[in-house]
Amino acid sequence: MQRVRGSSPLSSTNEKPGALHRASRIRAPLAGGCRRISGPEHPPRAKSAFGEGRWHHVLMTATDSTPRTILEGTEAHIEATEKYAAHNYHPLPVVLAQGDGAWVIDVDGKRYLDCLAGYSALNFGHTNERLVAVAREQLGKLTLTSRAFYNDQLGGFAQALTRLTGKDMILPMNSGAEAVETAIKVSRKWGYEVKGVPAGQATIITMEGNFHGRTTTIVSFSDDDVATSGYAPFTTGFRGVKYGDVEAVASAIDETTVAVLFEPIQGEGGVVMPPEGFLKDLRQLCTERNVLMIADEIQSGLARSGKTFACDHEDVVPDIYIMGKALGGGIYPVSAIAADRHIMDVITPGSHGSTFGGNPLAAAIGTEVVAMLEEGTFQARSTEIGRQLEAGFSPLVGQGLSDVRVRGAWAGIDIDPTLMSGRQMSEALMARGILAKDTHGSTVRFAPPLVASDEDIAGLVTAVTEILAGR
Ligand SMILES: Cc1ncc(COP(=O)(O)O)c(C=O)c1O
């Protein structure tokens, strides 16, 4: 059902006490549905670009006649989304309205266990108390300064994140893709200025089956037809090799190679892990050949795999960490790369940036995320959930599953395609109050928030078992 109503008129009664613009400063409504406000902060000017007499700052546009759309019920929300938002996703037919820990509630009041956790952005759970408190406090203080000025949150965040990564410096951005782009730019610049690669010839080795984001440069080295079709021409300078094959990486490296970009675990690929020893071998190879090892830990990092970083499973430290998703606690997009000074120093004023990157709200949330990770409890819980998932899913291989991959609270199950597709499994789970996402046809991955209880995970395992058994 869809209703359209006018907004309530602004009056002195609905202004918060202490609000910057008080009702007493509101003058007559402008023709065209706007209210004009003037006051000491906005002194009248004799003339302006708006013409004689239109000197007030227009600060509010709400009037009685401003249309507000109120949507009620699952169908109305889906209909409006499908009609007015581009179809770049194929969501399950559930409309979520609230979240708490590992659970979400839809607009009809039905509860679901969230086993996607915002593609691991919600490692600490929905509406995490500590993170929400920090965000709320910062929202009321200062949200954006741009990097034209310093702010009182970024320095502390940068220091905390260098402590967590063991690196000298960070470069903050917003989305994951932006952080990947940043790593690409830094490694190319490092290649030209430090390694001595001839101008314009830098190459970066990438992995087959990768997922690093959606920008035109990033999809240029994707081998997913759906992600690339129609977006040519692509950025050059990338060489794809088989994931997990260190010999293939070695053969692809030449004097133009500046970096190897890889996911320690391929999340979108279906929780795919490289053969044991690959990370260690890659580390050695990169050091020997003077090539930067860039680990995209956007999805695998920050406790998802049972360790702070997935590279920690082989005690490997890359040259550049790329982080995102959970760095913003699922509240706000926060991403960053971390590297040592001799690499990061290639970045000079004006050579890279972002209006929102490193803003005080992002930095405040990020600082709390780091504090939570430094306590180690989320990593431990992730490992525990992983044990439970492994014990629950492994016996299903041959009983409807062809493969199970688990690392921490992160599992990919491959369903026998003759039984059902990944999408069908996701729909069947949804009917039982569990949300998960399929990938590559017959795979479903599970990444519950790390605050999920033993009971929650047991419920997930039972549901998958019963669906496969046709019950
Ligand atoms: C490994 C990896 N890198 C990069 C990205 C892109 O992040 P974002 O969607 O925030 O741009 C993702 C997103 O799923 C990812 O999993």
Ligand as a Chemical Component Dictionary entry (heavy atoms), coordinates in Angstrom:
data_LIG
# 
_chem_comp.id                   LIG 
_chem_comp.type                 NON-POLYMER 
_chem_comp.pdbx_formal_charge   0 
_chem_comp.three_letter_code    LIG 
# 
loop_
_chem_comp_atom.comp_id 
_chem_comp_atom.atom_id 
_chem_comp_atom.alt_atom_id 
_chem_comp_atom.type_symbol 
_chem_comp_atom.charge 
_chem_comp_atom.model_Cartn_x 
_chem_comp_atom.model_Cartn_y 
_chem_comp_atom.model_Cartn_z 
_chem_comp_atom.pdbx_ordinal 
LIG C1 C1 C 0 37.560 -8.220 -1.397 1  
LIG C2 C2 C 0 36.758 -7.009 -1.756 2  
LIG N1 N1 N 0 37.377 -5.932 -2.240 3  
LIG C3 C3 C 0 36.704 -4.825 -2.565 4  
LIG C4 C4 C 0 35.334 -4.748 -2.416 5  
LIG C5 C5 C 0 34.605 -3.498 -2.799 6  
LIG O1 O1 O 0 34.126 -2.828 -1.685 7  
LIG P1 P1 P 0 32.965 -1.745 -1.842 8  
LIG O2 O2 O 0 31.742 -2.486 -2.244 9  
LIG O3 O3 O 0 32.854 -1.115 -0.480 10 
LIG O4 O4 O 0 33.429 -0.783 -2.885 11 
LIG C6 C6 C 0 34.650 -5.856 -1.927 12 
LIG C7 C7 C 0 33.183 -5.838 -1.784 13 
LIG O5 O5 O 0 32.511 -6.826 -1.657 14 
LIG C8 C8 C 0 35.374 -7.022 -1.577 15 
LIG O6 O6 O 0 34.775 -8.110 -1.102 16 
# 
loop_
_chem_comp_bond.comp_id 
_chem_comp_bond.atom_id_1 
_chem_comp_bond.atom_id_2 
_chem_comp_bond.value_order 
_chem_comp_bond.pdbx_ordinal 
LIG C1 C2 SING 1  
LIG C2 N1 SING 2  
LIG C2 C8 DOUB 3  
LIG N1 C3 DOUB 4  
LIG C3 C4 SING 5  
LIG C4 C5 SING 6  
LIG C4 C6 DOUB 7  
LIG C5 O1 SING 8  
LIG O1 P1 SING 9  
LIG P1 O2 DOUB 10 
LIG P1 O3 SING 11 
LIG P1 O4 SING 12 
LIG C6 C7 SING 13 
LIG C6 C8 SING 14 
LIG C7 O5 DOUB 15 
LIG C8 O6 SING 16 
# 
